Amino acid sequence: MIYLDSAATTHVHPEVLEAMMPYLTNMYGNAGALYGLGRQAADAIALAREQVANLVGAMPNQIIFTSGGSEANSLVFSGTKKYLQDNHKMHILTSATEHHSIIRSAESLQEDGFKTTFLQPHAKGAISYNVLKHKANEFTGIISTMYVNNETGAINPVHEIGAFCKKKNILFHTDCVQAAGIKELHVDHIGCDFMSLSAHKINAPKGVGALYVRDKEFLTPVIYGGKDQEFGLRGGTENVAHIVGYGKACEILTRDFQQNLERVLFLKNLFLKSLIEAMKRNETLQCLHNNSHFTDSKILSLTFDGVDGQTLLLALDASEIYVSVGSACRSHEIHPSHVLLAMGMSEEQARDSIRVSFSHTLHQEDVIYAAYKIADLVHAMKCGIQ
């Protein structure tokens, strides 16, 4: 098996699984209980909260655990609605290339009288800071943009946006689900009020994530329950084992960040170099288009003229090589990628595209083999051959 879809999910790190196991077996207490078993669970959650906070330069009491990145994104919009309404700041500024949890959340507020501006990206897939500045107005209450795009790896100017928002007294949210492990994340350096994170992108289990919140006064709960559960902002019994695993993964990521990043970028460049060499040999290079213009991310979006992306994916699947045709949340839909369309690609070009994403755990020989296999399949499908 050659897994080239780490932007969709990652395997659980052995150290993460080891940290989780006690809370899946004999240390199964409810963190809200007062007796020893409950206190053990509460202490484990407190440690995990600290580990996540350390990853992003926050205080532990600024971290709210969620079920994942999508819930964290949704909590920002639904949770700030009342604050924005009360302050007559009902204009939302975001981009057309955001994750659907952002786009749908922003659209849902339009029913309450909010207006949303969706910024179009420039040709490289990122939004323009200068355009964003001119689209903001006196009624803009929140700006939301992802740091690293989940389909192309495009990198948005979040530091500049953060400084602008602070100057203009606008709330700033950034989705850093794909940036974790690729970019150094520090909430004060970015200048964000909210940051969304997800566990399963960094070798922790699915079903847990976090939202950094600079000031919880901006938020109202979206899940009501115990007032002590996630500071009263997300009711429900805590998922102790998964939270512990997430915290451990953040600790490992902090520890191994630089060496893992260098490995990922090396493997991505090796794959692209090998693919180009193989397609030159097959005389099909003219049909290859690299839609990922930023070199410092783990994601490649590739278009092969005349080769349907889903067909190529299934052909690779038969050889146990796993890639994606876009966001994992949309992999069963027939619609072309909204990200690629927003970048100016036609529907046909978007459908002729795949996403390849890399992990530091891959072997060099597997990356090279996968690149040559893709080139062979493209050749077999007579891409670009007259």
Long-range contacts (C-beta under 8 A, 24 or more apart in sequence): 1-320, 1-321, 1-322, 2-320, 2-321, 2-322, 2-362, 2-366, 2-367, 2-369, 2-370, 3-322, 3-359, 3-362, 4-271, 4-321, 4-322, 4-323, 4-356, 4-357, 4-358, 4-362, 4-367, 4-370, 5-322, 5-323, 5-324, 5-328, 5-355, 5-356, 5-357, 6-201, 6-298, 6-357, 6-358, 6-359, 7-150, 7-151, 7-178, 7-201, 7-298, 7-299, 7-324, 7-328, 7-355, 7-357, 8-324, 8-328, 8-331, 8-357, 9-200, 9-201, 9-206, 9-328, 10-200, 10-201, 10-202, 10-203, 10-359, 11-203, 11-361, 12-203, 12-204, 12-205, 12-245, 13-203, 13-204, 13-248, 13-249, 13-252, 15-248, 15-252, 16-203, 16-204, 16-205, 16-245, 16-248, 16-249, 16-252, 17-245, 19-244, 19-245, 19-247, 19-248, 20-205, 20-241, 20-242, 20-244, 20-245, 20-248, 23-240, 23-241, 23-244, 24-241, 28-240, 29-240, 30-237, 31-237, 31-238, 31-240, 32-226, 32-228, 32-229, 32-237, 32-238, 41-238, 41-240, 44-240, 44-243, 44-244, 45-238, 45-240, 45-243, 45-244, 47-244, 47-247, 48-243, 48-244, 48-246, 48-247, 48-248, 48-250, 49-247, 50-247, 51-247, 51-248, 51-250, 51-251, 51-254, 52-197, 52-210, 52-246, 52-247, 52-250, 53-212, 54-250, 54-251, 54-254, 55-180, 55-185, 55-250, 55-253, 55-254, 56-176, 56-185, 56-186, 56-187, 56-195, 56-197, 56-212, 57-185, 57-186, 57-187, 57-188, 57-189, 58-187, 58-212, 61-231, 62-187, 62-212, 62-213, 62-214, 62-216, 63-210, 63-211, 63-212, 63-213, 64-210, 64-211, 64-212, 64-213, 64-230, 64-231, 64-233, 64-234, 65-208, 65-209, 65-210, 65-230, 65-234, 65-238, 65-239, 65-243, 65-246, 66-208, 66-209, 66-210, 66-211, 66-234, 67-207, 67-208, 67-209, 67-239, 68-198, 68-199, 68-200, 68-206, 68-207, 68-208, 68-209, 69-99, 69-101, 69-175, 69-177, 69-196, 69-197, 69-198, 69-201, 69-209, 70-99, 70-101, 70-209, 70-329, 71-101, 71-209, 72-196, 72-197, 72-198, 72-209, 72-210, 72-211, 73-99, 73-101, 73-102, 73-105, 73-144, 73-173, 73-175, 73-196, 74-101, 74-105, 74-222, 75-211, 75-219, 75-222, 75-233, 75-234, 76-105, 76-142, 76-144, 76-173, 76-194, 76-196, 76-211, 77-102, 77-105, 77-106, 77-108, 77-109, 77-142, 77-144, 78-105, 78-108, 78-222, 79-218, 79-219, 79-220, 79-221, 79-222, 79-233, 80-141, 80-142, 80-171, 80-218, 80-219, 81-109, 81-112, 81-114, 81-220, 82-220, 83-141, 83-217, 83-218, 83-219, 83-220, 84-114, 84-141, 84-142, 84-171, 85-112, 85-113, 87-141, 88-139, 89-139, 89-140, 89-141, 89-142, 89-170, 90-114, 90-115, 90-139, 90-141, 91-115, 91-116, 91-117, 91-137, 91-139, 91-140, 91-141, 92-116, 92-117, 92-140, 92-141, 92-142, 92-143, 92-144, 93-117, 93-119, 93-132, 93-135, 93-136, 93-140, 93-142, 93-143, 93-144, 94-118, 94-119, 94-143, 94-144, 94-145, 95-119, 95-120, 95-121, 95-127, 95-145, 95-146, 95-156, 95-342, 96-120, 96-121, 96-338, 96-342, 97-121, 97-125, 97-127, 97-146, 97-149, 97-151, 97-152, 97-154, 97-338, 97-339, 97-342, 97-343, 98-144, 98-145, 98-146, 98-175, 99-146, 99-150, 99-175, 99-177, 99-327, 99-329, 100-327, 100-329, 100-330, 100-338, 101-329, 102-144, 102-146, 102-175, 103-338, 106-144, 115-139, 119-145, 120-342, 121-154, 121-342, 121-343, 123-293, 123-343, 123-344, 124-154, 124-293, 124-294, 125-149, 125-152, 125-154, 125-291, 125-292, 125-293, 125-294, 125-339, 125-343, 126-154, 126-155, 126-156, 126-157, 126-294, 127-156, 127-157, 129-157, 129-160, 129-161, 129-164, 132-161, 132-164, 133-164, 136-164, 136-168, 136-170, 140-168, 140-170, 141-170, 141-171, 142-170, 142-171, 142-172, 142-173, 143-170, 143-171, 143-172, 143-173, 144-172, 144-173, 144-174, 144-175, 145-174, 145-175, 146-174, 146-175, 146-176, 146-177, 146-178, 146-179, 147-174, 147-175, 147-176, 147-178, 147-179, 147-183, 147-185, 147-190, 148-176, 148-178, 148-179, 148-182, 148-183, 148-297, 148-299, 149-178, 149-299, 149-339, 150-177, 150-178, 150-299, 150-327, 150-339, 151-299, 151-301, 151-326, 151-327, 151-337, 151-339, 151-340, 151-355, 152-291, 152-292, 152-293, 152-299, 152-301, 152-339, 152-340, 152-343, 153-178, 153-292, 153-294, 153-297, 153-298, 153-299, 153-300, 153-301, 154-292, 154-293, 154-294, 154-297, 155-183, 155-294, 155-296, 155-297, 158-190, 158-192, 159-189, 159-190, 159-191, 161-191, 162-190, 162-191, 162-192, 163-191, 165-191, 165-193, 166-191, 171-218, 177-201, 177-209, 178-297, 178-298, 178-299, 180-253, 181-253, 181-257, 181-260, 181-261, 181-264, 181-298, 182-261, 182-264, 182-296, 182-297, 182-298, 183-296, 184-257, 187-212, 187-214, 193-218, 199-242, 199-245, 199-246, 199-249, 202-249, 202-250, 202-253, 203-249, 203-252, 203-253, 204-242, 204-245, 204-246, 204-248, 204-249, 204-250, 205-241, 205-242, 205-245, 205-246, 207-239, 207-242, 208-239, 208-242, 208-243, 208-245, 208-246, 209-246, 210-246, 259-360, 260-360, 261-360, 263-360, 264-298, 264-358, 264-359, 264-360, 265-295, 265-296, 265-298, 267-358, 267-360, 267-362, 267-364, 267-367, 268-298, 268-300, 268-358, 269-295, 270-364, 270-367, 270-368, 271-300, 271-356, 271-358, 271-367, 271-368, 271-370, 271-371, 272-300, 272-371, 274-367, 274-368, 274-371, 274-372, 275-302, 275-371, 275-372, 275-374, 275-375, 278-371, 278-372, 278-374, 278-375, 278-376, 279-375, 279-378, 279-379, 281-375, 282-375, 282-376, 282-378, 282-379, 283-385, 284-375, 284-378, 284-379, 284-383, 284-384, 284-385, 286-384, 287-378, 287-383, 287-384, 288-378, 289-349, 291-340, 291-343, 291-345, 291-353, 298-357, 298-358, 298-359, 299-355, 299-356, 299-357, 299-358, 300-355, 300-356, 300-357, 301-340, 301-353, 301-354, 301-355, 302-353, 302-354, 302-355, 302-356, 303-345, 303-349, 303-350, 303-352, 303-353, 304-352, 304-353, 304-354, 304-378, 304-383, 305-349, 305-352, 305-383, 305-384, 306-352, 306-381, 306-382, 306-383, 306-384, 307-352, 307-377, 307-378, 307-381, 307-383, 308-351, 308-352, 309-351, 309-352, 309-353, 309-354, 310-351, 311-381, 312-354, 312-374, 312-377, 312-378, 312-381, 313-354, 315-377, 316-370, 316-373, 316-374, 316-377, 319-373, 321-370, 321-373, 321-374, 323-354, 323-355, 323-356, 324-354, 324-355, 324-356, 324-357, 325-353, 325-354, 325-355, 326-353, 326-355
